[in-house]
Amino acid sequence: MKVILTVTGLDHEGIIAAVSTGLADLHVNILNVSQTLMEGYFTMIMQGEFDESKQTIEDIQAAMEPIGQAAQVEIRIQSEAIFEAMHTL
């Protein structure tokens, strides 16, 4: 299953490392990433893929919650199908 992750918060060192390590530990493959800074705010959108027979989006979101708290960022994970459906309406 493909997912879209958004990461936002105040910029500081280690955000990308924390998020990508957390995803690797959960066996989520990062397919694409876009990151930018906007006046001190860090924003990143990632496309990832995982085996949905082994875990759910909810499992991944729950596991990433403490990583986001530790890194002081907000991490949201959504099915890529949601974005595809919005653009076909």
Secondary structure as UniProt FT lines:
FT   STRAND          2..10
FT   TURN            13..14
FT   HELIX           15..25
FT   TURN            26..27
FT   STRAND          29..38
FT   TURN            39..40
FT   STRAND          41..49
FT   TURN            52..54
FT   HELIX           57..71
FT   STRAND          74..79
FT   HELIX           80..88
//
